[in-house]
Amino acid sequence: MVRPSRSYRVFQGVNGVVLTLVVLVTLYPFANIVARSFSGERQIRAGEVTLWPKGFNLTTYRIVFQDSMFWRNYGNTVFYTVVSTVVAMALTTCYAYVLSKKHLKGRGVLVGIAVFTMFFTGGLIPNYILVTELGLKNSVWAIALPNAISVFNLLVMKAFFESLPTELEEAAQIDGLNTYGILFRVVLPLSKAVVATMVLFYTVSFWNSWFSAFLYMDQSDLMPVTVYLRNLIAGATGGGNAGAGTPELSQVGASIQAVTIVLTALPIICVYPFVQRFFVSGVMLGAVKG
């Protein structure tokens, strides 16, 4: 057995220390938010809360749980995320599968159109006018359709589909499957890793998105929970009316933001460990083999 050299052991030690520091720096903001959510208002405003709650209380959680608008907006977020992710995955998968066919005429043009949108957009005002004229305001489609295809996700899926053996599709075609049969019965079952990765990407993106809803939604009961949180922060900083439920919220302004952030981030944090292995393998396969 060959023992690692001294320089390599030093590298491992330094690398371990650096990565540990990176992890600590990354986790600190979230740990601080969790601690603030269980802390008293006076202790938060005095800057006494770091990694451990001070003046432990559950009053803010009780107030949030009793706020019907919070749960209405939370339900909107779940609905918008599910619908938007389904639409985005359907369009991205079909587009990426088409672009993966090297014999397709005009393939370069289609790839160029997709890449062009990464650097240039129609602009905020034209997009707003378009969504308004199409009658999409105050509906889930105002969130789902303008953000339906992420070019980065598209290119990763395209690279993954290109890495699959063409012989599999040729054999399926000989067996009588058409294009859709090959896609759904051969390609997608072999692409679980990259599909799970793209679902995670889209889910996190739509779950955390607030600007589209803030722009295209006029009614508070149609807003997602991220806009609810934005209104709380704006109200606490004097940038606007918190306008998010019970009058008690104004009495716990410093901790209410932490509680809402924790409850908003919790579903994604709970889901991520179950799809982490797909996330790593999907990105590596789509990026390296492409």
N, C-alpha and C positions, 0 to 999 in steps of 0.2 A: 504494500500500500504506500503510495507516494504522499508524503506529508506536505501540506501547503507551505510555501516559502514565507519568510518573515514579512516581506513586503506585502504579500497577499493577505496575511493575517491582520496587518496594520490597516490595509484597505478595508477589510471586513469590519474591523472595529470602528473606524471613522465613518464608514457608510452606515453602520447600525446606529451610531450616535446621531448623525445628521437626519436619518429617516425618523428616528424617535422624536427629535425636535420638531420636524415637519408635522408629524402626527399630533403632537401636543398643541402646536400652534393652530392646526386645523380644527381640533376638537374644542379648543378653549371657547370660541364664540358660542357654540351650541350649548356647552356645559354652563356657560354664564347665563344664557337665556333660560335654561331649565331652572337654574338656581333663582333667578329673578322672578320666575313665574310662581314660586312657592314662598317668596319673601314679602315682607311688609312694605307698604308704600313709603314710609318714612326712611327705612333703611336703603331702599333703592335710590331715592332722591339724594340721600347723603353719600352715595357712592360706596357703601359698605359691603355690597354683595360682589363676590368674585366667583368662587367655585362651589360655595356652600350657602344654602338659604339663610337669611338673617330675618328674625321676626317671623318665623314660619306661620303661614296661614293658607287656608284653602278658600277664602272668601271670593277671590277673583274667579277661580274656577267655578264656584257656585253661581256667580253672577253671569258668567258666559254661558253656562249650561242652561240657565233659565231664560236666556235671550233668544226669542223665537227667530229673529232676523238672522242671527249667526247660523242657526241650523238650516234656515231656508237657503242662505247663501252657500253653506257647506254642501247641501244637496245639489244646488246648481253646479257647483264645481265638479262634483262626481259625475253628474249627467253630461256636462260639457266635455269633460275629459274623456269619458267613454266614447261618446259619439265622435268627437274630433279624432281620437286615436284610431277608431275603426275606419273612418274616411281616409285618414292620412295613410294608414297601412295598406288599404286597398289600392289607392292611387300610386303610392310609392312602389309597391311590389310589382304592379302591372307595368309601370313605366320602366323600372329597373330590369325586369325580365326582357322587355322589348329591346332595351339598349344593350343587353348582354349578347345579342345575336349579331355576330360580326358580318354576316352576309346581308344584313338589312340595308336596303338602299336608303340613303339619307341619314344613316346612323350618326355620322359626324355632325350633321346639322342639328339633330335632336339633342345630342350631348352639348353642343355649343349653346343652344337656347337655354338649357338648364344651367350651365355654368355661368352664362351671362347674367342670370338673375341673382347670382351670389354677389355681384359687384354693383349692379344697377337695379333700382326699383322705380316704380311709377311715382313714388312720393306719397306723403301723408294725405294731402288734399285730394289728389286724383283717386286714391284708394277709398277715401271717405265718400266721395261723390259716387263712385262706382257701387259701393256697398249700399248706399242710400237709394240710388236709382233702381237697383235690382230688388229693392224691398226686403233686404236681409237684416235691417236693423231690428234690435230687440228680439233676436232669434239666435239659436245655437249656430246657425249657418254663418253668421257674421264672424264667429270665432273659428269655426272649423274650416271653411273653404279658403279664406285668404292665406291661411297657414298650413294648407293641406300637404304640401310637399316640401320637405327640407332637402336641399340639394346635397348636403353632406351625407345624410342618410341614404339618399338615392345612389350616390356614387359608391358607398360602402356595399350596398346590396347588389349593385351592378357588378362590382369586382368579385363578390362572392359567387354570384350566378355564373360568371365567366370561368370560375375555378372548378365548377362541376364537370365531370367527364361528359363529353358530347355523346359518347356511345350509349349512355343510359337513355337519353332522349331519343336517339335513333332506334333503339330496341323497343321503346314504348310506342314509337310511331309505327313500327312494323307490326306491333300487336294490335293496332287499330285505334290508338288514342289520338284525339285531336289536340290542338294547342292548349286548350283549357284543361283537358284531361292530363296532359303531361305536366302542366304547371301545378295543379292541385293534388295529383296522385303520385308524382315522382319528385318534382323539384322542391316543393314546399316541405314535404316530410323530411327531406335531406337538409333543409335549411332552418331547422328549429333554433339553432344557436343565433344566427344573424337576425331571424325574425323576432326572437325574444329580446335581443339587444335593441332593435329598432322600436319595438313596443315600449321598452323602458325609456328610451330617448324621448319619444313622442309623449308618453304619459307624463314624465317629469316636466317637459316643456309646457304642455297645456295646463297641467296642474298649477304651475307657478306663474303662468301668464296672467296679467291683469290689465295691460294697456288696451288690448283689443276690446275687452268688455267695458272698460272705462270710456272708450271712445264711441262704441256702438250701442251701448245699453243706456236707456234713459230712466228706467224704473229700478228702484232700489231692490225690489223683490226678485229681479232678474240677475242681479250682480253675483259674481262668484265670491268666494270667501277671501280671495286675495284683494279684491277691491274693498271689502269690509275692513281688512287689515290696513289697507292704504288710507282709508278714511279715518281710522283710529289714530294713525301716526300723524296725518295732516291736522287732525283736531288737537292732538297733544302738543304739536309744535306751533300751533297758531296759524297753520296754513289752510284751514278750512274747518268745516263742521264735522265732528266725528260722526254724527248722524247714524249710529249703528246700534240702536236698541234702547235699553233701559237707561233712565237718568243716573242710576248708580255707577255707570261706566265712567262718568266724568270724575268720580271720587277716587278711582283707582287707575288713573291714566298711565302711570309708570309701569304697573304690573300687567295691565290688561293687554298691552302690546306683546309682552313676553308669553302670556298664556295663549293668545291667538296664534302666535308664531309656532309654539310647540304643537298645538292641536292641528295646525295646517301642515306642518312637516311630518307629523307622526305616521300617516299612512304610507308615504314614500319610504320612510326609514324602515318600516315594518316589511314592506314588499321587497326592498332591495336585496337583502341576504338570500332570498330564494331564487333570484335571477342573476346573482353575481357571476356564477360560473358560466352562464350563457353570455353575459355581458363581456367577460374577458375573452372567451373563445370566439365569439362573434366578431368583435373588433379586430382581433388578430388575424382570423381567417379572411375577413373582407379586405384588410389592409395589406397583409403580407403576400397572399397568393395573387392579389390583383396586379 
